[in-house]
């Protein structure tokens, strides 16, 4: 049964991956056709073609390796300086440029002269290149908001899960009471597991964040209004001063940091709680921010990733994960002893995170990524407008093909990083358990 569930999880992730890639390329395809650019091919995957059909002027197909996808637009790069495809050069760097330029014109037909990608205005090219990553962002946001507002997330509530027996500084990192430890204020007040705190010092509290802040701000006598067995009653407690975990501006606990604050001494129960639209949007914003920070931090994580793959280093929970690692995690999700709704929500969140990563990664201003083409179009627009302001001759299209040597270097680095992640995902994978 475990193997069957693992295979099911991997198959579901593979389907989600293919859909995400197809959805990405659909953004490029639809906007390219909207602006009259001819698109000979729309392909999901790389390598040998396993299925294809020609509809109109475009061949639609699926290739054997589900590690990406592409659409082929004619005229991605402008002709050479002489207005045509330049002769083959013996220079390897020049050869890269000419190969890219030739590929952009290899399927040119009579009448296509006004259907070339590079002839479109810069803002149209920006839209075509941005549409792919944007589709991934739309999918990520839709999945995230759908899960957040219909299912929810594990959230601490004002219900008591357990009561500490004594006052122990959280900085001491121990659970057992020692001789001389005072009785916790919650235990002394008679608070019990199952109680739901509805008010603190006479002021209503509806969520754990509010209750936690009020407890931290109080040292000394306080009243707790609780609902126990359907009946409301008031308990009297004297809150102690204790070293507790520090919170950041977003109310999140900062690991390893402690501050003196009021202490009651109970554990809040965690429940799956749907979020409001506003709270869901805020949480989505945090997810995007964390994603941006993770992309920026990738170079710093390479040494740890190398040690995890080829040494005895620990594979950290926030380590970069590739397609194989994500598929493996999806298989683990299906084997968790959780209700089906929990498993579905976890799988959808994994898919949302993958699509957000696709968006952020593709927006890097580096060729051959979409962001590199966007940067080229924006630079062309800038220098043409500057020429217009200063009444200089139009400099013409920006020749992105001249950056192809850089693109090959970037692609080589990406391939090397992908292989490193692949090895780490196989020999030392990230495990959700």
WOQUI-V480646 format. One record per pair of residues at least 24 apart in sequence whose ideal C-beta (glycine too) atoms are under 10 Angstrom apart, sorted by sequence separation. I is the first residue (numbers start at 1). J is the second residue. D is the distance in whole Angstrom. If there is no record, write none. Layout:
# WOQUI-V480646
i & j & d
I & J & D
I & J & D
This chain:
# WOQUI-V480646
i & j & d
20 & 44 & 10
21 & 45 & 7
33 & 57 & 9
44 & 68 & 8
45 & 69 & 6
46 & 70 & 8
76 & 100 & 8
77 & 101 & 5
162 & 186 & 10
163 & 187 & 5
199 & 223 & 8
200 & 224 & 6
201 & 225 & 9
215 & 239 & 7
239 & 263 & 6
240 & 264 & 8
294 & 318 & 7
326 & 350 & 7
330 & 354 & 10
376 & 400 & 4
19 & 44 & 9
33 & 58 & 8
43 & 68 & 9
44 & 69 & 4
45 & 70 & 9
76 & 101 & 9
77 & 102 & 9
79 & 104 & 9
163 & 188 & 10
199 & 224 & 8
200 & 225 & 8
214 & 239 & 10
239 & 264 & 6
240 & 265 & 8
295 & 320 & 9
326 & 351 & 9
375 & 400 & 9
376 & 401 & 10
18 & 44 & 6
32 & 58 & 10
43 & 69 & 6
44 & 70 & 9
75 & 101 & 10
77 & 103 & 9
78 & 104 & 9
79 & 105 & 8
160 & 186 & 8
163 & 189 & 9
198 & 224 & 9
199 & 225 & 4
216 & 242 & 10
238 & 264 & 10
239 & 265 & 9
294 & 320 & 8
376 & 402 & 10
17 & 44 & 10
18 & 45 & 8
42 & 69 & 8
43 & 70 & 6
76 & 103 & 8
77 & 104 & 5
78 & 105 & 10
163 & 190 & 9
164 & 191 & 10
197 & 224 & 6
198 & 225 & 5
199 & 226 & 9
237 & 264 & 6
326 & 353 & 9
373 & 400 & 7
376 & 403 & 7
17 & 45 & 10
42 & 70 & 8
43 & 71 & 7
76 & 104 & 4
77 & 105 & 8
163 & 191 & 5
197 & 225 & 7
198 & 226 & 7
216 & 244 & 7
237 & 265 & 9
290 & 318 & 9
326 & 354 & 6
372 & 400 & 8
375 & 403 & 10
29 & 58 & 8
41 & 70 & 7
42 & 71 & 5
43 & 72 & 8
74 & 103 & 10
75 & 104 & 6
76 & 105 & 9
162 & 191 & 10
163 & 192 & 7
186 & 215 & 10
195 & 224 & 8
196 & 225 & 10
197 & 226 & 5
198 & 227 & 6
215 & 244 & 9
321 & 350 & 10
41 & 71 & 6
42 & 72 & 8
74 & 104 & 7
75 & 105 & 7
162 & 192 & 9
163 & 193 & 7
185 & 215 & 9
196 & 226 & 6
197 & 227 & 8
216 & 246 & 10
373 & 403 & 10
29 & 60 & 9
40 & 71 & 9
41 & 72 & 4
72 & 103 & 9
73 & 104 & 8
74 & 105 & 7
160 & 191 & 6
162 & 193 & 5
195 & 226 & 4
196 & 227 & 5
216 & 247 & 8
323 & 354 & 9
326 & 357 & 9
372 & 403 & 7
39 & 71 & 5
40 & 72 & 5
41 & 73 & 9
72 & 104 & 9
74 & 106 & 9
75 & 107 & 10
160 & 192 & 7
161 & 193 & 6
162 & 194 & 10
163 & 195 & 9
194 & 226 & 9
195 & 227 & 7
196 & 228 & 8
202 & 234 & 9
212 & 244 & 9
250 & 282 & 9
321 & 353 & 9
368 & 400 & 10
39 & 72 & 7
40 & 73 & 8
74 & 107 & 6
75 & 108 & 7
160 & 193 & 5
161 & 194 & 9
189 & 222 & 9
191 & 224 & 7
194 & 227 & 9
195 & 228 & 5
199 & 232 & 9
321 & 354 & 9
367 & 400 & 7
37 & 71 & 10
38 & 72 & 9
39 & 73 & 5
40 & 74 & 7
72 & 106 & 9
73 & 107 & 10
74 & 108 & 6
159 & 193 & 9
160 & 194 & 6
189 & 223 & 9
190 & 224 & 9
192 & 226 & 9
194 & 228 & 7
195 & 229 & 9
198 & 232 & 7
213 & 247 & 8
252 & 286 & 9
367 & 401 & 10
372 & 406 & 9
25 & 60 & 10
38 & 73 & 7
39 & 74 & 8
72 & 107 & 7
74 & 109 & 8
159 & 194 & 7
160 & 195 & 5
185 & 220 & 10
189 & 224 & 7
191 & 226 & 7
194 & 229 & 8
199 & 234 & 9
212 & 247 & 8
368 & 403 & 9
372 & 407 & 7
37 & 73 & 5
38 & 74 & 5
159 & 195 & 7
160 & 196 & 7
185 & 221 & 10
190 & 226 & 9
192 & 228 & 7
196 & 232 & 10
250 & 286 & 7
321 & 357 & 9
367 & 403 & 5
368 & 404 & 8
37 & 74 & 7
38 & 75 & 8
75 & 112 & 8
79 & 116 & 10
158 & 195 & 9
159 & 196 & 5
160 & 197 & 7
185 & 222 & 8
189 & 226 & 10
191 & 228 & 9
192 & 229 & 10
200 & 237 & 10
320 & 357 & 9
366 & 403 & 9
367 & 404 & 7
22 & 60 & 10
33 & 71 & 10
37 & 75 & 8
74 & 112 & 6
75 & 113 & 9
78 & 116 & 8
158 & 196 & 6
159 & 197 & 8
186 & 224 & 8
190 & 228 & 10
195 & 233 & 9
197 & 235 & 9
209 & 247 & 9
213 & 251 & 8
367 & 405 & 10
368 & 406 & 10
369 & 407 & 9
372 & 410 & 8
32 & 71 & 7
37 & 76 & 10
75 & 114 & 10
77 & 116 & 9
78 & 117 & 9
79 & 118 & 9
157 & 196 & 8
158 & 197 & 5
185 & 224 & 10
212 & 251 & 8
250 & 289 & 10
367 & 406 & 6
368 & 407 & 5
22 & 62 & 9
33 & 73 & 10
75 & 115 & 7
76 & 116 & 8
77 & 117 & 8
78 & 118 & 5
157 & 197 & 9
158 & 198 & 7
195 & 235 & 8
222 & 262 & 8
224 & 264 & 8
366 & 406 & 8
367 & 407 & 4
368 & 408 & 8
21 & 62 & 10
28 & 69 & 9
30 & 71 & 10
32 & 73 & 6
74 & 115 & 7
75 & 116 & 3
76 & 117 & 5
77 & 118 & 6
78 & 119 & 8
158 & 199 & 10
210 & 251 & 10
212 & 253 & 10
219 & 260 & 9
366 & 407 & 8
367 & 408 & 9
369 & 410 & 8
28 & 70 & 8
29 & 71 & 5
32 & 74 & 10
73 & 115 & 9
74 & 116 & 6
75 & 117 & 5
76 & 118 & 7
158 & 200 & 9
209 & 251 & 5
219 & 261 & 8
220 & 262 & 8
222 & 264 & 8
224 & 266 & 10
367 & 409 & 10
368 & 410 & 7
369 & 411 & 9
25 & 68 & 9
26 & 69 & 10
28 & 71 & 5
73 & 116 & 8
74 & 117 & 7
75 & 118 & 5
190 & 233 & 9
192 & 235 & 10
208 & 251 & 10
216 & 259 & 8
218 & 261 & 9
219 & 262 & 5
366 & 409 & 10
367 & 410 & 6
368 & 411 & 6
18 & 62 & 8
24 & 68 & 9
25 & 69 & 5
27 & 71 & 10
29 & 73 & 9
73 & 117 & 5
74 & 118 & 10
75 & 119 & 7
191 & 235 & 6
216 & 260 & 10
217 & 261 & 8
218 & 262 & 4
219 & 263 & 8
366 & 410 & 5
367 & 411 & 8
21 & 66 & 7
24 & 69 & 7
25 & 70 & 7
26 & 71 & 9
28 & 73 & 8
73 & 118 & 10
75 & 120 & 9
190 & 235 & 6
216 & 261 & 4
217 & 262 & 6
218 & 263 & 9
366 & 411 & 9
369 & 414 & 9
21 & 67 & 9
23 & 69 & 10
24 & 70 & 10
25 & 71 & 5
189 & 235 & 5
190 & 236 & 9
191 & 237 & 7
215 & 261 & 8
216 & 262 & 5
218 & 264 & 9
364 & 410 & 9
368 & 414 & 9
21 & 68 & 6
22 & 69 & 7
24 & 71 & 10
73 & 120 & 10
158 & 205 & 6
188 & 235 & 10
189 & 236 & 6
190 & 237 & 9
215 & 262 & 5
216 & 263 & 8
366 & 413 & 9
18 & 66 & 5
21 & 69 & 4
158 & 206 & 7
188 & 236 & 9
189 & 237 & 4
213 & 261 & 10
214 & 262 & 8
215 & 263 & 7
216 & 264 & 9
366 & 414 & 9
17 & 66 & 6
20 & 69 & 9
21 & 70 & 9
76 & 125 & 10
157 & 206 & 10
158 & 207 & 7
159 & 208 & 9
186 & 235 & 9
188 & 237 & 7
189 & 238 & 8
212 & 261 & 10
213 & 262 & 10
215 & 264 & 5
17 & 67 & 9
157 & 207 & 8
158 & 208 & 6
187 & 237 & 9
188 & 238 & 7
189 & 239 & 9
214 & 264 & 10
215 & 265 & 10
364 & 414 & 10
15 & 66 & 10
17 & 68 & 10
18 & 69 & 9
156 & 207 & 8
157 & 208 & 6
158 & 209 & 10
185 & 236 & 10
186 & 237 & 7
215 & 266 & 9
14 & 66 & 6
57 & 109 & 9
73 & 125 & 10
155 & 207 & 8
156 & 208 & 4
158 & 210 & 9
185 & 237 & 5
188 & 240 & 10
212 & 264 & 9
155 & 208 & 7
156 & 209 & 8
158 & 211 & 5
184 & 237 & 9
185 & 238 & 6
186 & 239 & 9
211 & 264 & 9
361 & 414 & 9
155 & 209 & 9
157 & 211 & 9
158 & 212 & 9
185 & 239 & 5
57 & 112 & 10
73 & 128 & 8
156 & 211 & 9
184 & 239 & 10
185 & 240 & 6
73 & 129 & 10
156 & 212 & 8
184 & 240 & 8
212 & 268 & 8
71 & 128 & 9
183 & 240 & 10
185 & 242 & 9
211 & 268 & 8
57 & 115 & 10
182 & 240 & 7
184 & 242 & 9
182 & 242 & 10
208 & 268 & 5
71 & 132 & 9
208 & 269 & 9
70 & 132 & 10
208 & 270 & 9
287 & 349 & 9
291 & 353 & 8
294 & 356 & 10
295 & 357 & 8
69 & 132 & 9
290 & 353 & 10
294 & 357 & 8
298 & 361 & 9
160 & 224 & 10
200 & 264 & 9
292 & 356 & 10
296 & 360 & 10
208 & 273 & 10
287 & 352 & 8
291 & 356 & 5
295 & 360 & 5
40 & 106 & 10
41 & 107 & 9
160 & 226 & 8
207 & 273 & 9
287 & 353 & 8
290 & 356 & 9
291 & 357 & 7
294 & 360 & 8
295 & 361 & 7
40 & 107 & 5
159 & 226 & 10
197 & 264 & 9
272 & 339 & 9
40 & 108 & 10
158 & 226 & 9
159 & 227 & 9
160 & 228 & 10
284 & 352 & 9
288 & 356 & 7
291 & 359 & 8
292 & 360 & 6
295 & 363 & 9
38 & 107 & 8
40 & 109 & 9
158 & 227 & 10
197 & 266 & 9
272 & 341 & 9
287 & 356 & 7
291 & 360 & 5
295 & 364 & 8
38 & 108 & 9
272 & 342 & 8
291 & 361 & 10
38 & 109 & 8
171 & 242 & 9
172 & 243 & 8
195 & 266 & 9
197 & 268 & 9
288 & 359 & 9
292 & 363 & 10
170 & 242 & 7
171 & 243 & 5
284 & 356 & 9
288 & 360 & 8
38 & 111 & 9
167 & 240 & 5
169 & 242 & 6
170 & 243 & 6
171 & 244 & 9
191 & 264 & 8
193 & 266 & 8
196 & 269 & 9
272 & 345 & 8
38 & 112 & 6
167 & 241 & 9
168 & 242 & 8
169 & 243 & 4
170 & 244 & 5
171 & 245 & 9
191 & 265 & 8
192 & 266 & 9
193 & 267 & 9
195 & 269 & 10
37 & 112 & 10
167 & 242 & 6
168 & 243 & 9
169 & 244 & 8
170 & 245 & 6
189 & 264 & 8
191 & 266 & 6
194 & 269 & 9
38 & 114 & 10
39 & 115 & 10
170 & 246 & 10
189 & 265 & 9
193 & 269 & 8
38 & 115 & 4
185 & 262 & 9
186 & 263 & 9
187 & 264 & 10
188 & 265 & 9
189 & 266 & 10
36 & 114 & 8
37 & 115 & 6
38 & 116 & 8
39 & 117 & 9
185 & 263 & 7
186 & 264 & 5
187 & 265 & 7
36 & 115 & 6
37 & 116 & 7
38 & 117 & 9
184 & 263 & 8
185 & 264 & 5
186 & 265 & 4
187 & 266 & 8
35 & 115 & 9
36 & 116 & 10
37 & 117 & 5
184 & 264 & 7
185 & 265 & 6
186 & 266 & 4
37 & 118 & 10
184 & 265 & 3
185 & 266 & 9
186 & 267 & 10
35 & 117 & 9
37 & 119 & 9
183 & 265 & 9
184 & 266 & 8
350 & 432 & 9
32 & 115 & 10
36 & 119 & 10
37 & 120 & 7
170 & 253 & 10
173 & 256 & 10
182 & 265 & 10
36 & 120 & 8
32 & 117 & 7
35 & 120 & 6
171 & 256 & 9
35 & 121 & 9
171 & 257 & 9
172 & 258 & 10
346 & 432 & 8
37 & 124 & 9
171 & 258 & 4
32 & 120 & 9
36 & 124 & 9
37 & 125 & 9
170 & 258 & 6
171 & 259 & 10
35 & 124 & 5
39 & 128 & 10
169 & 258 & 7
170 & 259 & 10
34 & 124 & 9
35 & 125 & 8
37 & 128 & 7
169 & 260 & 9
32 & 124 & 9
35 & 127 & 8
31 & 124 & 8
32 & 125 & 10
34 & 127 & 8
35 & 128 & 7
170 & 263 & 9
31 & 125 & 10
34 & 128 & 8
169 & 263 & 9
31 & 126 & 10
32 & 127 & 9
33 & 128 & 10
168 & 263 & 9
322 & 417 & 9
323 & 418 & 9
31 & 127 & 5
32 & 128 & 5
167 & 263 & 6
322 & 418 & 6
325 & 421 & 7
329 & 425 & 9
336 & 432 & 8
31 & 128 & 5
32 & 129 & 10
34 & 131 & 9
167 & 264 & 10
168 & 265 & 9
320 & 417 & 8
322 & 419 & 9
324 & 421 & 8
325 & 422 & 8
328 & 425 & 7
332 & 429 & 9
335 & 432 & 10
336 & 433 & 8
30 & 128 & 9
31 & 129 & 9
167 & 265 & 6
320 & 418 & 10
322 & 420 & 9
323 & 421 & 9
324 & 422 & 6
327 & 425 & 9
328 & 426 & 9
332 & 430 & 10
335 & 433 & 9
28 & 127 & 10
29 & 128 & 9
31 & 130 & 9
32 & 131 & 8
164 & 263 & 9
166 & 265 & 8
322 & 421 & 4
323 & 422 & 8
324 & 423 & 10
325 & 424 & 8
326 & 425 & 8
332 & 431 & 7
333 & 432 & 7
27 & 127 & 10
28 & 128 & 6
31 & 131 & 4
164 & 264 & 9
165 & 265 & 8
320 & 420 & 9
321 & 421 & 7
322 & 422 & 5
324 & 424 & 10
325 & 425 & 3
329 & 429 & 8
332 & 432 & 5
333 & 433 & 10
27 & 128 & 9
28 & 129 & 7
30 & 131 & 7
31 & 132 & 9
163 & 264 & 9
164 & 265 & 4
320 & 421 & 5
322 & 423 & 10
324 & 425 & 4
325 & 426 & 9
328 & 429 & 5
329 & 430 & 7
332 & 433 & 6
27 & 129 & 9
28 & 130 & 9
29 & 131 & 9
30 & 132 & 10
163 & 265 & 7
164 & 266 & 6
319 & 421 & 9
322 & 424 & 8
323 & 425 & 8
324 & 426 & 7
328 & 430 & 8
329 & 431 & 8
330 & 432 & 10
27 & 130 & 8
28 & 131 & 6
29 & 132 & 9
31 & 134 & 10
162 & 265 & 10
163 & 266 & 5
164 & 267 & 7
321 & 424 & 9
322 & 425 & 5
325 & 428 & 10
328 & 431 & 8
329 & 432 & 6
27 & 131 & 4
28 & 132 & 4
31 & 135 & 10
160 & 264 & 10
162 & 266 & 7
163 & 267 & 8
320 & 424 & 8
321 & 425 & 6
322 & 426 & 10
325 & 429 & 6
326 & 430 & 9
328 & 432 & 10
329 & 433 & 10
26 & 131 & 9
27 & 132 & 4
28 & 133 & 9
30 & 135 & 9
161 & 266 & 8
162 & 267 & 5
319 & 424 & 7
320 & 425 & 9
324 & 429 & 8
325 & 430 & 6
25 & 131 & 10
26 & 132 & 8
27 & 133 & 8
160 & 266 & 5
161 & 267 & 5
162 & 268 & 9
319 & 425 & 9
325 & 431 & 10
24 & 131 & 9
25 & 132 & 6
27 & 134 & 6
28 & 135 & 9
159 & 266 & 10
160 & 267 & 7
161 & 268 & 6
162 & 269 & 9
24 & 132 & 5
27 & 135 & 4
160 & 268 & 7
161 & 269 & 4
321 & 429 & 8
23 & 132 & 9
24 & 133 & 7
26 & 135 & 6
27 & 136 & 8
159 & 268 & 7
160 & 269 & 7
161 & 270 & 7
315 & 424 & 6
319 & 428 & 9
321 & 430 & 6
24 & 134 & 9
25 & 135 & 8
27 & 137 & 10
158 & 268 & 7
159 & 269 & 4
161 & 271 & 10
309 & 419 & 10
310 & 420 & 9
315 & 425 & 9
319 & 429 & 9
320 & 430 & 9
21 & 132 & 10
24 & 135 & 5
27 & 138 & 9
156 & 267 & 9
157 & 268 & 6
158 & 269 & 8
159 & 270 & 9
309 & 420 & 6
313 & 424 & 9
319 & 430 & 6
23 & 135 & 5
24 & 136 & 5
156 & 268 & 4
157 & 269 & 5
159 & 271 & 8
305 & 417 & 9
308 & 420 & 10
309 & 421 & 8
315 & 427 & 9
318 & 430 & 9
22 & 135 & 10
23 & 136 & 7
155 & 268 & 9
156 & 269 & 7
157 & 270 & 7
309 & 422 & 9
310 & 423 & 7
315 & 428 & 4
317 & 430 & 6
155 & 269 & 10
156 & 270 & 6
157 & 271 & 5
299 & 413 & 10
302 & 416 & 10
306 & 420 & 7
309 & 423 & 4
310 & 424 & 9
314 & 428 & 8
315 & 429 & 7
316 & 430 & 8
317 & 431 & 9
20 & 135 & 9
21 & 136 & 9
23 & 138 & 8
24 & 139 & 9
155 & 270 & 7
156 & 271 & 8
302 & 417 & 7
305 & 420 & 6
308 & 423 & 9
309 & 424 & 4
313 & 428 & 8
315 & 430 & 6
317 & 432 & 9
20 & 136 & 6
23 & 139 & 6
154 & 270 & 5
155 & 271 & 6
157 & 273 & 7
305 & 421 & 7
308 & 424 & 5
309 & 425 & 9
312 & 428 & 9
315 & 431 & 8
153 & 270 & 10
154 & 271 & 7
155 & 272 & 7
156 & 273 & 9
306 & 423 & 9
307 & 424 & 9
308 & 425 & 10
309 & 426 & 9
310 & 427 & 8
311 & 428 & 9
153 & 271 & 10
154 & 272 & 6
155 & 273 & 4
299 & 417 & 9
302 & 420 & 7
305 & 423 & 9
306 & 424 & 8
309 & 427 & 6
310 & 428 & 9
20 & 139 & 7
152 & 271 & 8
153 & 272 & 7
154 & 273 & 8
155 & 274 & 9
298 & 417 & 8
302 & 421 & 10
305 & 424 & 6
308 & 427 & 8
309 & 428 & 6
19 & 139 & 8
20 & 140 & 9
152 & 272 & 5
153 & 273 & 7
155 & 275 & 8
301 & 421 & 10
304 & 424 & 10
308 & 428 & 5
151 & 272 & 7
152 & 273 & 5
153 & 274 & 9
307 & 428 & 9
308 & 429 & 9
151 & 273 & 10
152 & 274 & 4
153 & 275 & 7
308 & 430 & 9
16 & 139 & 10
151 & 274 & 7
152 & 275 & 6
298 & 421 & 10
305 & 428 & 9
150 & 274 & 6
151 & 275 & 10
155 & 279 & 10
148 & 273 & 10
149 & 274 & 6
150 & 275 & 10
148 & 274 & 7
149 & 275 & 6
153 & 279 & 10
16 & 143 & 10
147 & 274 & 9
148 & 275 & 5
149 & 276 & 7
152 & 279 & 10
153 & 280 & 9
147 & 275 & 9
148 & 276 & 9
149 & 277 & 7
152 & 280 & 9
148 & 277 & 9
145 & 275 & 9
149 & 279 & 9
153 & 283 & 8
148 & 279 & 8
149 & 280 & 5
145 & 277 & 8
148 & 280 & 4
147 & 280 & 9
148 & 281 & 9
146 & 280 & 9
148 & 282 & 10
145 & 280 & 5
148 & 283 & 6
144 & 280 & 7
145 & 281 & 8
148 & 284 & 8
144 & 281 & 10
145 & 283 & 9
141 & 280 & 10
144 & 283 & 8
145 & 284 & 7
148 & 287 & 10
141 & 281 & 9
144 & 284 & 5
141 & 284 & 6
144 & 287 & 7
140 & 284 & 8
144 & 288 & 10
141 & 287 & 9
140 & 287 & 8
141 & 288 & 9
140 & 288 & 9
137 & 288 & 9
140 & 291 & 9
154 & 342 & 10
151 & 341 & 6
150 & 341 & 10
151 & 342 & 8
153 & 345 & 9
151 & 344 & 8
152 & 345 & 8
151 & 345 & 5
150 & 345 & 9
151 & 346 & 10
153 & 349 & 9
147 & 344 & 9
148 & 345 & 9
151 & 348 & 8
147 & 345 & 5
151 & 349 & 10
146 & 345 & 10
147 & 346 & 9
147 & 347 & 10
147 & 348 & 5
148 & 349 & 9
146 & 348 & 7
147 & 349 & 6
144 & 348 & 8
147 & 351 & 10
148 & 352 & 10
143 & 348 & 5
144 & 349 & 7
147 & 352 & 7
143 & 349 & 7
146 & 352 & 9
143 & 350 & 10
144 & 351 & 10
145 & 352 & 9
143 & 351 & 6
144 & 352 & 5
140 & 349 & 10
143 & 352 & 4
144 & 353 & 9
142 & 352 & 8
143 & 353 & 9
140 & 351 & 8
141 & 352 & 8
143 & 354 & 10
144 & 355 & 9
139 & 351 & 8
140 & 352 & 5
143 & 355 & 7
144 & 356 & 8
139 & 352 & 8
140 & 353 & 7
142 & 355 & 9
143 & 356 & 9
140 & 354 & 8
141 & 355 & 9
139 & 354 & 10
140 & 355 & 4
141 & 356 & 8
136 & 352 & 10
139 & 355 & 5
140 & 356 & 4
138 & 355 & 9
139 & 356 & 9
140 & 357 & 9
136 & 354 & 9
137 & 355 & 7
140 & 358 & 8
141 & 359 & 10
136 & 355 & 4
137 & 356 & 7
139 & 358 & 9
140 & 359 & 7
135 & 355 & 9
136 & 356 & 7
139 & 359 & 9
140 & 360 & 10
136 & 357 & 8
137 & 358 & 9
138 & 359 & 9
133 & 355 & 10
136 & 358 & 4
137 & 359 & 4
135 & 358 & 9
136 & 359 & 4
137 & 360 & 9
135 & 359 & 9
136 & 360 & 9
133 & 358 & 7
134 & 359 & 7
136 & 361 & 9
137 & 362 & 10
132 & 358 & 9
133 & 359 & 5
136 & 362 & 7
137 & 363 & 9
132 & 359 & 9
133 & 360 & 8
136 & 363 & 10
133 & 361 & 8
134 & 362 & 10
133 & 362 & 4
134 & 363 & 9
132 & 362 & 7
133 & 363 & 5
133 & 364 & 10
130 & 362 & 9
129 & 362 & 9
130 & 363 & 8
129 & 363 & 10
133 & 369 & 9
134 & 370 & 10
133 & 370 & 6
132 & 370 & 6
133 & 371 & 8
131 & 370 & 9
129 & 369 & 9
130 & 370 & 7
129 & 370 & 5
130 & 371 & 9
133 & 374 & 9
128 & 370 & 9
129 & 371 & 8
129 & 372 & 9
130 & 373 & 9
126 & 370 & 10
129 & 373 & 4
130 & 374 & 6
128 & 373 & 8
129 & 374 & 5
128 & 374 & 9
129 & 375 & 10
126 & 373 & 8
127 & 374 & 9
129 & 376 & 9
130 & 377 & 10
125 & 373 & 7
126 & 374 & 5
129 & 377 & 7
125 & 374 & 8
126 & 375 & 9
128 & 377 & 9
126 & 376 & 10
127 & 377 & 9
125 & 376 & 8
126 & 377 & 5
122 & 374 & 10
125 & 377 & 4
126 & 378 & 7
124 & 377 & 9
125 & 378 & 9
122 & 376 & 9
123 & 377 & 8
126 & 380 & 10
67 & 322 & 9
68 & 323 & 10
122 & 377 & 4
123 & 378 & 9
125 & 380 & 8
126 & 381 & 8
67 & 323 & 6
117 & 373 & 9
121 & 377 & 9
122 & 378 & 7
125 & 381 & 9
66 & 323 & 8
120 & 377 & 9
122 & 379 & 9
118 & 376 & 10
122 & 380 & 5
123 & 381 & 7
118 & 377 & 9
121 & 380 & 9
122 & 381 & 4
117 & 377 & 10
121 & 381 & 8
122 & 382 & 9
118 & 380 & 9
122 & 384 & 8
121 & 384 & 10
122 & 385 & 10
100 & 367 & 10
100 & 368 & 9
125 & 397 & 10
122 & 397 & 9
125 & 400 & 10
122 & 398 & 9
120 & 397 & 10
118 & 396 & 10
119 & 397 & 8
118 & 397 & 5
118 & 398 & 9
116 & 397 & 10
118 & 399 & 9
118 & 400 & 8
118 & 401 & 9
68 & 358 & 10
104 & 400 & 10
76 & 373 & 8
104 & 401 & 8
70 & 368 & 10
101 & 399 & 9
103 & 401 & 10
77 & 376 & 10
101 & 400 & 10
102 & 401 & 10
100 & 400 & 9
101 & 401 & 5
100 & 401 & 5
101 & 402 & 10
78 & 380 & 10
97 & 399 & 8
99 & 401 & 9
100 & 402 & 9
97 & 400 & 10
98 & 401 & 8
100 & 403 & 9
101 & 404 & 9
97 & 401 & 5
100 & 404 & 5
96 & 401 & 9
97 & 402 & 6
99 & 404 & 8
100 & 405 & 10
17 & 323 & 7
96 & 402 & 10
97 & 403 & 9
98 & 404 & 9
96 & 403 & 10
97 & 404 & 5
100 & 407 & 8
94 & 402 & 10
96 & 404 & 5
97 & 405 & 7
100 & 408 & 9
14 & 323 & 9
17 & 326 & 8
93 & 402 & 10
95 & 404 & 10
96 & 405 & 5
13 & 323 & 8
16 & 326 & 9
17 & 327 & 8
94 & 404 & 10
95 & 405 & 10
96 & 406 & 10
16 & 327 & 10
93 & 404 & 9
94 & 405 & 9
96 & 407 & 8
93 & 405 & 5
96 & 408 & 6
13 & 326 & 6
14 & 327 & 7
17 & 330 & 10
92 & 405 & 8
93 & 406 & 10
10 & 324 & 10
13 & 327 & 5
16 & 330 & 8
12 & 327 & 9
13 & 328 & 9
81 & 396 & 10
93 & 408 & 9
10 & 326 & 10
11 & 327 & 9
13 & 329 & 8
14 & 330 & 9
92 & 408 & 10
10 & 327 & 5
13 & 330 & 4
9 & 327 & 8
10 & 328 & 7
12 & 330 & 6
13 & 331 & 8
78 & 396 & 7
79 & 397 & 9
81 & 399 & 8
9 & 328 & 9
10 & 329 & 10
11 & 330 & 9
12 & 331 & 9
78 & 397 & 4
80 & 399 & 8
9 & 329 & 8
10 & 330 & 6
11 & 331 & 9
13 & 333 & 9
77 & 397 & 9
78 & 398 & 8
79 & 399 & 9
6 & 327 & 10
9 & 330 & 4
10 & 331 & 5
12 & 333 & 9
13 & 334 & 10
77 & 398 & 10
78 & 399 & 6
80 & 401 & 9
6 & 328 & 9
8 & 330 & 9
9 & 331 & 4
10 & 332 & 10
12 & 334 & 8
77 & 399 & 7
78 & 400 & 8
79 & 401 & 9
80 & 402 & 10
8 & 331 & 8
9 & 332 & 7
11 & 334 & 10
77 & 400 & 6
78 & 401 & 7
6 & 330 & 9
7 & 331 & 7
9 & 333 & 6
10 & 334 & 9
76 & 400 & 8
77 & 401 & 4
6 & 331 & 4
9 & 334 & 3
76 & 401 & 8
77 & 402 & 9
5 & 331 & 7
6 & 332 & 8
8 & 334 & 5
9 & 335 & 7
77 & 403 & 10
5 & 332 & 9
6 & 333 & 10
7 & 334 & 9
8 & 335 & 10
9 & 336 & 10
77 & 404 & 8
3 & 331 & 9
5 & 333 & 9
6 & 334 & 7
2 & 331 & 9
5 & 334 & 4
6 & 335 & 6
4 & 334 & 9
5 & 335 & 5
4 & 335 & 10
5 & 336 & 9
16 & 347 & 8
20 & 351 & 7
24 & 355 & 8
2 & 334 & 9
3 & 335 & 9
12 & 344 & 10
16 & 348 & 9
19 & 351 & 9
20 & 352 & 10
23 & 355 & 8
2 & 335 & 6
1 & 335 & 9
9 & 343 & 9
13 & 347 & 8
16 & 350 & 8
17 & 351 & 8
20 & 354 & 6
24 & 358 & 6
12 & 347 & 6
16 & 351 & 5
20 & 355 & 5
23 & 358 & 10
24 & 359 & 9
15 & 351 & 10
16 & 352 & 10
19 & 355 & 10
13 & 350 & 7
17 & 354 & 7
21 & 358 & 8
5 & 343 & 9
9 & 347 & 7
12 & 350 & 10
13 & 351 & 8
16 & 354 & 7
17 & 355 & 10
20 & 358 & 6
24 & 362 & 8
12 & 351 & 9
16 & 355 & 9
9 & 350 & 10
13 & 354 & 8
17 & 358 & 10
28 & 370 & 8
27 & 370 & 10
24 & 370 & 9
67 & 418 & 9
